[in-house]
Amino acid sequence: MKNQELKDEISKLKKEMNAVILVHNYQRPEIYDIADYIGDSYDLSVQASKTNADIIVFCGVRFMAETAYILNSEKKVLLPAKESGCPMADTVTAQDLIDLRKQYPDAAIVSYMNTTAEVKAESDVICTSSNAIKIVNSLPHKRVVFVPDRNLAIYVAEHTAKEVIPWNGFCYVHDKLSHEELAKVKQVMGNAKVIAHPECRKEFRDLADHVCSTSGMVTYAKRSESQEFIIGTESGMLEMLKRELPDKKFYPVPSGGTCAGMKRNTIEKVLQALTSEAPVVTVPGDIRVKAKKALDRMIQVTK
């Protein structure tokens, strides 16, 4: 089937099955066309929590689909590419958090959205790149253990009086973005604004005009008078920005790359997921209840 035929069939099935398709900003451009909502991990978690659809098709990676189920367990959650994982999320386990709590009994444990359901269940609160600073500053604790992204933890530490203890995980896409290459690009394109994701290294972020989540990048570019932007995040975000702002220009940093897990979702797999109502993502009840408390705290603080 051609792309348009696939999209038409998906649209038909969505209506028949009362399904909603949630799509992360890093997805393939053709998947944007079948989305009901496109956004960052926070945007999508909110949509998952309040949808009236019977089926949630999550075009992202596994921890996102798990989160959708945790927040709305009465719905059937489908992950088109069942193998789409996040290496950073796999760097920390629930046992690691149990050990950290013993090591730092006076500290709150803040876990990034990019974690497994089991890790969320052992956390005090969850955060995303868009609300991490607000979440940390909302806590009564003077010390915070932050897992798993060390770069985001360092970024948060720059914006709080609290002691932030980072876990040594990182996103392989953002961590390899080179500040030396960015400096060279800035020299050539002096008028372009630099937007960086907080998962980038500090040396990279320090050269940026603005640091924010992926949805924040769209907002910043829309409001800015600048017509040119250098984007420091996963390459798929450039496609989203070009889609939203076709009259402005967006450029990657040469060392940028793609998230293999995100790109495992395809429009063919979305159709197959709707047709077969699989692969289904669920979370064991005891883990779901504990993880939901941490996620609910995040949503309540962020409102």
PAVOMAR-756022 format. One record per residue (C-alpha): chain; x, y, z; residue in one letter; residue number from 1. Coordinates in nm, 3 decimals. Layout:
<roros>
<roro unit="A" X="X" Y="Y" Z="Z" code="A" pos="NUM"/>
...
</roros>
This chain:
<roros>
<roro unit="A" X="0.000" Y="0.000" Z="0.000" code="M" pos="1"/>
<roro unit="A" X="0.112" Y="0.354" Z="-0.071" code="K" pos="2"/>
<roro unit="A" X="0.150" Y="0.604" Z="0.212" code="N" pos="3"/>
<roro unit="A" X="-0.181" Y="0.779" Z="0.141" code="Q" pos="4"/>
<roro unit="A" X="-0.367" Y="0.447" Z="0.128" code="E" pos="5"/>
<roro unit="A" X="-0.210" Y="0.352" Z="0.461" code="L" pos="6"/>
<roro unit="A" X="-0.311" Y="0.685" Z="0.614" code="K" pos="7"/>
<roro unit="A" X="-0.667" Y="0.651" Z="0.485" code="D" pos="8"/>
<roro unit="A" X="-0.699" Y="0.301" Z="0.629" code="E" pos="9"/>
<roro unit="A" X="-0.557" Y="0.414" Z="0.964" code="I" pos="10"/>
<roro unit="A" X="-0.801" Y="0.706" Z="0.973" code="S" pos="11"/>
<roro unit="A" X="-1.091" Y="0.468" Z="0.903" code="K" pos="12"/>
<roro unit="A" X="-0.984" Y="0.223" Z="1.175" code="L" pos="13"/>
<roro unit="A" X="-0.932" Y="0.502" Z="1.429" code="K" pos="14"/>
<roro unit="A" X="-1.294" Y="0.607" Z="1.395" code="K" pos="15"/>
<roro unit="A" X="-1.430" Y="0.252" Z="1.400" code="E" pos="16"/>
<roro unit="A" X="-1.225" Y="0.154" Z="1.708" code="M" pos="17"/>
<roro unit="A" X="-1.242" Y="0.485" Z="1.896" code="N" pos="18"/>
<roro unit="A" X="-0.863" Y="0.501" Z="1.897" code="A" pos="19"/>
<roro unit="A" X="-0.631" Y="0.795" Z="1.953" code="V" pos="20"/>
<roro unit="A" X="-0.276" Y="0.819" Z="1.816" code="I" pos="21"/>
<roro unit="A" X="-0.023" Y="0.997" Z="2.037" code="L" pos="22"/>
<roro unit="A" X="0.298" Y="1.090" Z="1.858" code="V" pos="23"/>
<roro unit="A" X="0.628" Y="1.212" Z="2.001" code="H" pos="24"/>
<roro unit="A" X="0.811" Y="1.496" Z="1.826" code="N" pos="25"/>
<roro unit="A" X="1.097" Y="1.262" Z="1.726" code="Y" pos="26"/>
<roro unit="A" X="0.880" Y="1.038" Z="1.509" code="Q" pos="27"/>
<roro unit="A" X="0.898" Y="1.000" Z="1.132" code="R" pos="28"/>
<roro unit="A" X="0.732" Y="1.282" Z="0.933" code="P" pos="29"/>
<roro unit="A" X="0.468" Y="1.054" Z="0.779" code="E" pos="30"/>
<roro unit="A" X="0.353" Y="0.955" Z="1.129" code="I" pos="31"/>
<roro unit="A" X="0.281" Y="1.320" Z="1.209" code="Y" pos="32"/>
<roro unit="A" X="0.009" Y="1.304" Z="0.943" code="D" pos="33"/>
<roro unit="A" X="-0.190" Y="1.038" Z="1.130" code="I" pos="34"/>
<roro unit="A" X="-0.144" Y="1.188" Z="1.478" code="A" pos="35"/>
<roro unit="A" X="-0.422" Y="1.315" Z="1.699" code="D" pos="36"/>
<roro unit="A" X="-0.167" Y="1.479" Z="1.928" code="Y" pos="37"/>
<roro unit="A" X="0.201" Y="1.554" Z="1.876" code="I" pos="38"/>
<roro unit="A" X="0.423" Y="1.670" Z="2.159" code="G" pos="39"/>
<roro unit="A" X="0.694" Y="1.606" Z="2.413" code="D" pos="40"/>
<roro unit="A" X="0.672" Y="1.345" Z="2.688" code="S" pos="41"/>
<roro unit="A" X="0.486" Y="1.577" Z="2.925" code="Y" pos="42"/>
<roro unit="A" X="0.229" Y="1.687" Z="2.666" code="D" pos="43"/>
<roro unit="A" X="0.160" Y="1.327" Z="2.571" code="L" pos="44"/>
<roro unit="A" X="0.133" Y="1.202" Z="2.930" code="S" pos="45"/>
<roro unit="A" X="-0.137" Y="1.463" Z="2.996" code="V" pos="46"/>
<roro unit="A" X="-0.323" Y="1.362" Z="2.680" code="Q" pos="47"/>
<roro unit="A" X="-0.300" Y="0.996" Z="2.779" code="A" pos="48"/>
<roro unit="A" X="-0.439" Y="1.071" Z="3.124" code="S" pos="49"/>
<roro unit="A" X="-0.754" Y="1.242" Z="2.998" code="K" pos="50"/>
<roro unit="A" X="-0.840" Y="1.075" Z="2.668" code="T" pos="51"/>
<roro unit="A" X="-1.186" Y="0.927" Z="2.618" code="N" pos="52"/>
<roro unit="A" X="-1.061" Y="0.691" Z="2.349" code="A" pos="53"/>
<roro unit="A" X="-1.083" Y="0.315" Z="2.406" code="D" pos="54"/>
<roro unit="A" X="-0.742" Y="0.250" Z="2.248" code="I" pos="55"/>
<roro unit="A" X="-0.423" Y="0.455" Z="2.276" code="I" pos="56"/>
<roro unit="A" X="-0.168" Y="0.398" Z="1.999" code="V" pos="57"/>
<roro unit="A" X="0.161" Y="0.540" Z="2.124" code="F" pos="58"/>
<roro unit="A" X="0.419" Y="0.628" Z="1.862" code="C" pos="59"/>
<roro unit="A" X="0.722" Y="0.671" Z="2.084" code="G" pos="60"/>
<roro unit="A" X="0.935" Y="0.436" Z="2.294" code="V" pos="61"/>
<roro unit="A" X="0.830" Y="0.179" Z="2.555" code="R" pos="62"/>
<roro unit="A" X="0.855" Y="0.395" Z="2.868" code="F" pos="63"/>
<roro unit="A" X="0.608" Y="0.640" Z="2.707" code="M" pos="64"/>
<roro unit="A" X="0.355" Y="0.366" Z="2.634" code="A" pos="65"/>
<roro unit="A" X="0.399" Y="0.233" Z="2.988" code="E" pos="66"/>
<roro unit="A" X="0.331" Y="0.583" Z="3.121" code="T" pos="67"/>
<roro unit="A" X="0.013" Y="0.607" Z="2.915" code="A" pos="68"/>
<roro unit="A" X="-0.109" Y="0.279" Z="3.065" code="Y" pos="69"/>
<roro unit="A" X="-0.013" Y="0.382" Z="3.419" code="I" pos="70"/>
<roro unit="A" X="-0.212" Y="0.704" Z="3.386" code="L" pos="71"/>
<roro unit="A" X="-0.513" Y="0.546" Z="3.215" code="N" pos="72"/>
<roro unit="A" X="-0.514" Y="0.173" Z="3.279" code="S" pos="73"/>
<roro unit="A" X="-0.874" Y="0.127" Z="3.162" code="E" pos="74"/>
<roro unit="A" X="-0.754" Y="0.187" Z="2.807" code="K" pos="75"/>
<roro unit="A" X="-0.579" Y="-0.057" Z="2.578" code="K" pos="76"/>
<roro unit="A" X="-0.234" Y="0.082" Z="2.499" code="V" pos="77"/>
<roro unit="A" X="-0.060" Y="-0.027" Z="2.179" code="L" pos="78"/>
<roro unit="A" X="0.307" Y="0.028" Z="2.094" code="L" pos="79"/>
<roro unit="A" X="0.347" Y="-0.025" Z="1.718" code="P" pos="80"/>
<roro unit="A" X="0.718" Y="-0.114" Z="1.746" code="A" pos="81"/>
<roro unit="A" X="0.735" Y="-0.338" Z="2.053" code="K" pos="82"/>
<roro unit="A" X="1.117" Y="-0.332" Z="2.039" code="E" pos="83"/>
<roro unit="A" X="1.139" Y="0.049" Z="2.064" code="S" pos="84"/>
<roro unit="A" X="1.334" Y="0.108" Z="2.383" code="G" pos="85"/>
<roro unit="A" X="1.543" Y="0.382" Z="2.541" code="C" pos="86"/>
<roro unit="A" X="1.905" Y="0.294" Z="2.633" code="P" pos="87"/>
<roro unit="A" X="1.916" Y="0.575" Z="2.889" code="M" pos="88"/>
<roro unit="A" X="1.609" Y="0.438" Z="3.068" code="A" pos="89"/>
<roro unit="A" X="1.784" Y="0.102" Z="3.095" code="D" pos="90"/>
<roro unit="A" X="2.082" Y="0.250" Z="3.284" code="T" pos="91"/>
<roro unit="A" X="1.893" Y="0.258" Z="3.615" code="V" pos="92"/>
<roro unit="A" X="1.684" Y="-0.011" Z="3.787" code="T" pos="93"/>
<roro unit="A" X="1.435" Y="-0.022" Z="4.071" code="A" pos="94"/>
<roro unit="A" X="1.700" Y="-0.190" Z="4.287" code="Q" pos="95"/>
<roro unit="A" X="1.936" Y="0.098" Z="4.214" code="D" pos="96"/>
<roro unit="A" X="1.676" Y="0.339" Z="4.357" code="L" pos="97"/>
<roro unit="A" X="1.623" Y="0.121" Z="4.664" code="I" pos="98"/>
<roro unit="A" X="2.000" Y="0.132" Z="4.722" code="D" pos="99"/>
<roro unit="A" X="2.016" Y="0.507" Z="4.660" code="L" pos="100"/>
<roro unit="A" X="1.741" Y="0.567" Z="4.914" code="R" pos="101"/>
<roro unit="A" X="1.948" Y="0.383" Z="5.176" code="K" pos="102"/>
<roro unit="A" X="2.258" Y="0.580" Z="5.077" code="Q" pos="103"/>
<roro unit="A" X="2.078" Y="0.918" Z="5.081" code="Y" pos="104"/>
<roro unit="A" X="1.790" Y="0.877" Z="5.331" code="P" pos="105"/>
<roro unit="A" X="1.731" Y="1.253" Z="5.354" code="D" pos="106"/>
<roro unit="A" X="1.703" Y="1.304" Z="4.978" code="A" pos="107"/>
<roro unit="A" X="1.401" Y="1.298" Z="4.748" code="A" pos="108"/>
<roro unit="A" X="1.430" Y="1.073" Z="4.447" code="I" pos="109"/>
<roro unit="A" X="1.332" Y="1.250" Z="4.126" code="V" pos="110"/>
<roro unit="A" X="1.314" Y="1.030" Z="3.819" code="S" pos="111"/>
<roro unit="A" X="1.307" Y="1.156" Z="3.465" code="Y" pos="112"/>
<roro unit="A" X="1.017" Y="1.038" Z="3.251" code="M" pos="113"/>
<roro unit="A" X="1.276" Y="0.837" Z="3.057" code="N" pos="114"/>
<roro unit="A" X="1.264" Y="0.548" Z="3.304" code="T" pos="115"/>
<roro unit="A" X="1.088" Y="0.213" Z="3.333" code="T" pos="116"/>
<roro unit="A" X="0.762" Y="0.169" Z="3.521" code="A" pos="117"/>
<roro unit="A" X="0.951" Y="-0.018" Z="3.795" code="E" pos="118"/>
<roro unit="A" X="1.182" Y="0.280" Z="3.850" code="V" pos="119"/>
<roro unit="A" X="0.890" Y="0.522" Z="3.855" code="K" pos="120"/>
<roro unit="A" X="0.730" Y="0.307" Z="4.124" code="A" pos="121"/>
<roro unit="A" X="1.033" Y="0.359" Z="4.351" code="E" pos="122"/>
<roro unit="A" X="1.045" Y="0.735" Z="4.288" code="S" pos="123"/>
<roro unit="A" X="0.904" Y="1.023" Z="4.491" code="D" pos="124"/>
<roro unit="A" X="0.812" Y="1.221" Z="4.182" code="V" pos="125"/>
<roro unit="A" X="0.862" Y="1.213" Z="3.805" code="I" pos="126"/>
<roro unit="A" X="0.973" Y="1.502" Z="3.584" code="C" pos="127"/>
<roro unit="A" X="1.023" Y="1.581" Z="3.219" code="T" pos="128"/>
<roro unit="A" X="1.271" Y="1.816" Z="3.054" code="S" pos="129"/>
<roro unit="A" X="1.000" Y="2.083" Z="3.044" code="S" pos="130"/>
<roro unit="A" X="0.926" Y="2.081" Z="3.417" code="N" pos="131"/>
<roro unit="A" X="1.235" Y="1.934" Z="3.588" code="A" pos="132"/>
<roro unit="A" X="1.343" Y="2.263" Z="3.750" code="I" pos="133"/>
<roro unit="A" X="0.992" Y="2.336" Z="3.876" code="K" pos="134"/>
<roro unit="A" X="0.954" Y="1.984" Z="4.016" code="I" pos="135"/>
<roro unit="A" X="1.286" Y="1.992" Z="4.202" code="V" pos="136"/>
<roro unit="A" X="1.222" Y="2.339" Z="4.344" code="N" pos="137"/>
<roro unit="A" X="0.876" Y="2.233" Z="4.463" code="S" pos="138"/>
<roro unit="A" X="1.018" Y="1.969" Z="4.698" code="L" pos="139"/>
<roro unit="A" X="1.078" Y="2.038" Z="5.068" code="P" pos="140"/>
<roro unit="A" X="1.400" Y="1.836" Z="5.062" code="H" pos="141"/>
<roro unit="A" X="1.740" Y="2.006" Z="5.053" code="K" pos="142"/>
<roro unit="A" X="1.896" Y="1.715" Z="4.861" code="R" pos="143"/>
<roro unit="A" X="1.767" Y="1.546" Z="4.548" code="V" pos="144"/>
<roro unit="A" X="1.884" Y="1.227" Z="4.380" code="V" pos="145"/>
<roro unit="A" X="1.818" Y="1.271" Z="4.008" code="F" pos="146"/>
<roro unit="A" X="1.805" Y="0.973" Z="3.771" code="V" pos="147"/>
<roro unit="A" X="1.901" Y="0.875" Z="3.510" code="P" pos="148"/>
<roro unit="A" X="2.024" Y="1.168" Z="3.294" code="D" pos="149"/>
<roro unit="A" X="2.340" Y="1.332" Z="3.430" code="R" pos="150"/>
<roro unit="A" X="2.322" Y="1.620" Z="3.181" code="N" pos="151"/>
<roro unit="A" X="1.967" Y="1.712" Z="3.278" code="L" pos="152"/>
<roro unit="A" X="2.065" Y="1.677" Z="3.644" code="A" pos="153"/>
<roro unit="A" X="2.352" Y="1.924" Z="3.596" code="I" pos="154"/>
<roro unit="A" X="2.118" Y="2.163" Z="3.416" code="Y" pos="155"/>
<roro unit="A" X="1.867" Y="2.145" Z="3.701" code="V" pos="156"/>
<roro unit="A" X="2.146" Y="2.199" Z="3.957" code="A" pos="157"/>
<roro unit="A" X="2.226" Y="2.530" Z="3.784" code="E" pos="158"/>
<roro unit="A" X="1.870" Y="2.651" Z="3.859" code="H" pos="159"/>
<roro unit="A" X="1.816" Y="2.542" Z="4.219" code="T" pos="160"/>
<roro unit="A" X="1.968" Y="2.599" Z="4.560" code="A" pos="161"/>
<roro unit="A" X="1.923" Y="2.229" Z="4.639" code="K" pos="162"/>
<roro unit="A" X="2.202" Y="1.975" Z="4.620" code="E" pos="163"/>
<roro unit="A" X="2.142" Y="1.759" Z="4.313" code="V" pos="164"/>
<roro unit="A" X="2.304" Y="1.414" Z="4.310" code="I" pos="165"/>
<roro unit="A" X="2.313" Y="1.287" Z="3.949" code="P" pos="166"/>
<roro unit="A" X="2.301" Y="0.931" Z="3.820" code="W" pos="167"/>
<roro unit="A" X="2.554" Y="0.860" Z="3.547" code="N" pos="168"/>
<roro unit="A" X="2.313" Y="0.795" Z="3.260" code="G" pos="169"/>
<roro unit="A" X="2.281" Y="0.991" Z="2.938" code="F" pos="170"/>
<roro unit="A" X="2.105" Y="1.004" Z="2.602" code="C" pos="171"/>
<roro unit="A" X="2.349" Y="0.886" Z="2.338" code="Y" pos="172"/>
<roro unit="A" X="2.202" Y="1.125" Z="2.080" code="V" pos="173"/>
<roro unit="A" X="2.225" Y="1.441" Z="2.291" code="H" pos="174"/>
<roro unit="A" X="2.547" Y="1.352" Z="2.472" code="D" pos="175"/>
<roro unit="A" X="2.746" Y="1.334" Z="2.148" code="K" pos="176"/>
<roro unit="A" X="2.639" Y="1.679" Z="2.025" code="L" pos="177"/>
<roro unit="A" X="2.969" Y="1.867" Z="2.002" code="S" pos="178"/>
<roro unit="A" X="3.010" Y="2.219" Z="2.137" code="H" pos="179"/>
<roro unit="A" X="3.318" Y="2.259" Z="1.912" code="E" pos="180"/>
<roro unit="A" X="3.104" Y="2.187" Z="1.605" code="E" pos="181"/>
<roro unit="A" X="2.832" Y="2.415" Z="1.734" code="L" pos="182"/>
<roro unit="A" X="3.084" Y="2.698" Z="1.776" code="A" pos="183"/>
<roro unit="A" X="3.192" Y="2.654" Z="1.413" code="K" pos="184"/>
<roro unit="A" X="2.833" Y="2.658" Z="1.287" code="V" pos="185"/>
<roro unit="A" X="2.761" Y="2.971" Z="1.493" code="K" pos="186"/>
<roro unit="A" X="3.059" Y="3.146" Z="1.334" code="Q" pos="187"/>
<roro unit="A" X="2.923" Y="3.078" Z="0.987" code="V" pos="188"/>
<roro unit="A" X="2.562" Y="3.160" Z="1.077" code="M" pos="189"/>
<roro unit="A" X="2.597" Y="3.451" Z="1.313" code="G" pos="190"/>
<roro unit="A" X="2.231" Y="3.555" Z="1.301" code="N" pos="191"/>
<roro unit="A" X="2.087" Y="3.212" Z="1.379" code="A" pos="192"/>
<roro unit="A" X="1.953" Y="3.145" Z="1.728" code="K" pos="193"/>
<roro unit="A" X="2.069" Y="2.824" Z="1.898" code="V" pos="194"/>
<roro unit="A" X="1.808" Y="2.612" Z="2.074" code="I" pos="195"/>
<roro unit="A" X="1.939" Y="2.321" Z="2.283" code="A" pos="196"/>
<roro unit="A" X="1.775" Y="2.038" Z="2.472" code="H" pos="197"/>
<roro unit="A" X="1.875" Y="2.010" Z="2.840" code="P" pos="198"/>
<roro unit="A" X="1.993" Y="1.652" Z="2.778" code="E" pos="199"/>
<roro unit="A" X="2.292" Y="1.806" Z="2.594" code="C" pos="200"/>
<roro unit="A" X="2.624" Y="1.849" Z="2.773" code="R" pos="201"/>
<roro unit="A" X="2.682" Y="2.171" Z="2.966" code="K" pos="202"/>
<roro unit="A" X="2.950" Y="2.292" Z="2.721" code="E" pos="203"/>
<roro unit="A" X="2.693" Y="2.268" Z="2.442" code="F" pos="204"/>
<roro unit="A" X="2.410" Y="2.429" Z="2.640" code="R" pos="205"/>
<roro unit="A" X="2.634" Y="2.720" Z="2.737" code="D" pos="206"/>
<roro unit="A" X="2.652" Y="2.821" Z="2.370" code="L" pos="207"/>
<roro unit="A" X="2.274" Y="2.817" Z="2.327" code="A" pos="208"/>
<roro unit="A" X="2.038" Y="3.114" Z="2.320" code="D" pos="209"/>
<roro unit="A" X="1.762" Y="2.903" Z="2.471" code="H" pos="210"/>
<roro unit="A" X="1.745" Y="2.564" Z="2.647" code="V" pos="211"/>
<roro unit="A" X="1.411" Y="2.381" Z="2.652" code="C" pos="212"/>
<roro unit="A" X="1.210" Y="2.068" Z="2.582" code="S" pos="213"/>
<roro unit="A" X="1.111" Y="1.973" Z="2.228" code="T" pos="214"/>
<roro unit="A" X="0.768" Y="2.138" Z="2.258" code="S" pos="215"/>
<roro unit="A" X="0.941" Y="2.441" Z="2.405" code="G" pos="216"/>
<roro unit="A" X="1.149" Y="2.461" Z="2.089" code="M" pos="217"/>
<roro unit="A" X="0.837" Y="2.505" Z="1.878" code="V" pos="218"/>
<roro unit="A" X="0.708" Y="2.775" Z="2.112" code="T" pos="219"/>
<roro unit="A" X="1.040" Y="2.962" Z="2.119" code="Y" pos="220"/>
<roro unit="A" X="1.082" Y="2.952" Z="1.741" code="A" pos="221"/>
<roro unit="A" X="0.726" Y="3.077" Z="1.689" code="K" pos="222"/>
<roro unit="A" X="0.774" Y="3.371" Z="1.924" code="R" pos="223"/>
<roro unit="A" X="1.124" Y="3.464" Z="1.811" code="S" pos="224"/>
<roro unit="A" X="1.181" Y="3.735" Z="1.554" code="E" pos="225"/>
<roro unit="A" X="1.474" Y="3.533" Z="1.421" code="S" pos="226"/>
<roro unit="A" X="1.425" Y="3.352" Z="1.091" code="Q" pos="227"/>
<roro unit="A" X="1.708" Y="3.099" Z="1.135" code="E" pos="228"/>
<roro unit="A" X="1.775" Y="2.848" Z="1.410" code="F" pos="229"/>
<roro unit="A" X="2.041" Y="2.590" Z="1.492" code="I" pos="230"/>
<roro unit="A" X="1.878" Y="2.296" Z="1.669" code="I" pos="231"/>
<roro unit="A" X="2.055" Y="2.089" Z="1.933" code="G" pos="232"/>
<roro unit="A" X="1.846" Y="1.775" Z="1.970" code="T" pos="233"/>
<roro unit="A" X="1.743" Y="1.458" Z="1.786" code="E" pos="234"/>
<roro unit="A" X="1.722" Y="1.519" Z="1.412" code="S" pos="235"/>
<roro unit="A" X="1.351" Y="1.441" Z="1.390" code="G" pos="236"/>
<roro unit="A" X="1.277" Y="1.766" Z="1.568" code="M" pos="237"/>
<roro unit="A" X="1.391" Y="1.959" Z="1.263" code="L" pos="238"/>
<roro unit="A" X="1.113" Y="1.792" Z="1.064" code="E" pos="239"/>
<roro unit="A" X="0.857" Y="1.898" Z="1.324" code="M" pos="240"/>
<roro unit="A" X="0.986" Y="2.256" Z="1.330" code="L" pos="241"/>
<roro unit="A" X="0.983" Y="2.280" Z="0.951" code="K" pos="242"/>
<roro unit="A" X="0.627" Y="2.146" Z="0.953" code="R" pos="243"/>
<roro unit="A" X="0.511" Y="2.399" Z="1.212" code="E" pos="244"/>
<roro unit="A" X="0.708" Y="2.695" Z="1.075" code="L" pos="245"/>
<roro unit="A" X="0.764" Y="2.648" Z="0.700" code="P" pos="246"/>
<roro unit="A" X="0.871" Y="3.010" Z="0.653" code="D" pos="247"/>
<roro unit="A" X="1.163" Y="2.979" Z="0.895" code="K" pos="248"/>
<roro unit="A" X="1.488" Y="2.785" Z="0.851" code="K" pos="249"/>
<roro unit="A" X="1.626" Y="2.520" Z="1.085" code="F" pos="250"/>
<roro unit="A" X="1.972" Y="2.365" Z="1.079" code="Y" pos="251"/>
<roro unit="A" X="2.124" Y="2.066" Z="1.259" code="P" pos="252"/>
<roro unit="A" X="2.459" Y="2.046" Z="1.433" code="V" pos="253"/>
<roro unit="A" X="2.683" Y="1.812" Z="1.224" code="P" pos="254"/>
<roro unit="A" X="2.734" Y="1.569" Z="1.515" code="S" pos="255"/>
<roro unit="A" X="2.359" Y="1.529" Z="1.562" code="G" pos="256"/>
<roro unit="A" X="2.186" Y="1.199" Z="1.503" code="G" pos="257"/>
<roro unit="A" X="1.866" Y="1.000" Z="1.532" code="T" pos="258"/>
<roro unit="A" X="1.708" Y="0.796" Z="1.810" code="C" pos="259"/>
<roro unit="A" X="1.693" Y="0.440" Z="1.680" code="A" pos="260"/>
<roro unit="A" X="1.411" Y="0.349" Z="1.917" code="G" pos="261"/>
<roro unit="A" X="1.188" Y="0.634" Z="1.802" code="M" pos="262"/>
<roro unit="A" X="1.245" Y="0.557" Z="1.436" code="K" pos="263"/>
<roro unit="A" X="1.142" Y="0.192" Z="1.477" code="R" pos="264"/>
<roro unit="A" X="0.781" Y="0.304" Z="1.459" code="N" pos="265"/>
<roro unit="A" X="0.657" Y="0.314" Z="1.100" code="T" pos="266"/>
<roro unit="A" X="0.323" Y="0.392" Z="0.943" code="I" pos="267"/>
<roro unit="A" X="0.295" Y="0.026" Z="0.839" code="E" pos="268"/>
<roro unit="A" X="0.343" Y="-0.083" Z="1.200" code="K" pos="269"/>
<roro unit="A" X="0.077" Y="0.162" Z="1.315" code="V" pos="270"/>
<roro unit="A" X="-0.172" Y="0.004" Z="1.074" code="L" pos="271"/>
<roro unit="A" X="-0.072" Y="-0.344" Z="1.185" code="Q" pos="272"/>
<roro unit="A" X="-0.113" Y="-0.245" Z="1.551" code="A" pos="273"/>
<roro unit="A" X="-0.466" Y="-0.119" Z="1.488" code="L" pos="274"/>
<roro unit="A" X="-0.557" Y="-0.420" Z="1.277" code="T" pos="275"/>
<roro unit="A" X="-0.433" Y="-0.677" Z="1.529" code="S" pos="276"/>
<roro unit="A" X="-0.480" Y="-0.467" Z="1.845" code="E" pos="277"/>
<roro unit="A" X="-0.123" Y="-0.558" Z="1.938" code="A" pos="278"/>
<roro unit="A" X="0.146" Y="-0.528" Z="2.072" code="P" pos="279"/>
<roro unit="A" X="-0.030" Y="-0.440" Z="2.399" code="V" pos="280"/>
<roro unit="A" X="0.164" Y="-0.263" Z="2.676" code="V" pos="281"/>
<roro unit="A" X="0.061" Y="-0.319" Z="3.038" code="T" pos="282"/>
<roro unit="A" X="0.218" Y="-0.274" Z="3.381" code="V" pos="283"/>
<roro unit="A" X="0.162" Y="-0.504" Z="3.684" code="P" pos="284"/>
<roro unit="A" X="-0.097" Y="-0.362" Z="3.922" code="G" pos="285"/>
<roro unit="A" X="0.124" Y="-0.306" Z="4.227" code="D" pos="286"/>
<roro unit="A" X="0.389" Y="-0.127" Z="4.019" code="I" pos="287"/>
<roro unit="A" X="0.125" Y="0.076" Z="3.834" code="R" pos="288"/>
<roro unit="A" X="-0.033" Y="0.207" Z="4.154" code="V" pos="289"/>
<roro unit="A" X="0.300" Y="0.321" Z="4.300" code="K" pos="290"/>
<roro unit="A" X="0.423" Y="0.470" Z="3.971" code="A" pos="291"/>
<roro unit="A" X="0.094" Y="0.657" Z="3.923" code="K" pos="292"/>
<roro unit="A" X="0.142" Y="0.837" Z="4.256" code="K" pos="293"/>
<roro unit="A" X="0.478" Y="0.973" Z="4.138" code="A" pos="294"/>
<roro unit="A" X="0.333" Y="1.074" Z="3.800" code="L" pos="295"/>
<roro unit="A" X="0.027" Y="1.235" Z="3.957" code="D" pos="296"/>
<roro unit="A" X="0.256" Y="1.444" Z="4.177" code="R" pos="297"/>
<roro unit="A" X="0.434" Y="1.569" Z="3.866" code="M" pos="298"/>
<roro unit="A" X="0.110" Y="1.663" Z="3.692" code="I" pos="299"/>
<roro unit="A" X="-0.026" Y="1.835" Z="4.002" code="Q" pos="300"/>
<roro unit="A" X="0.288" Y="2.047" Z="4.049" code="V" pos="301"/>
<roro unit="A" X="0.307" Y="2.135" Z="3.680" code="T" pos="302"/>
<roro unit="A" X="-0.056" Y="2.249" Z="3.641" code="K" pos="303"/>
</roros>
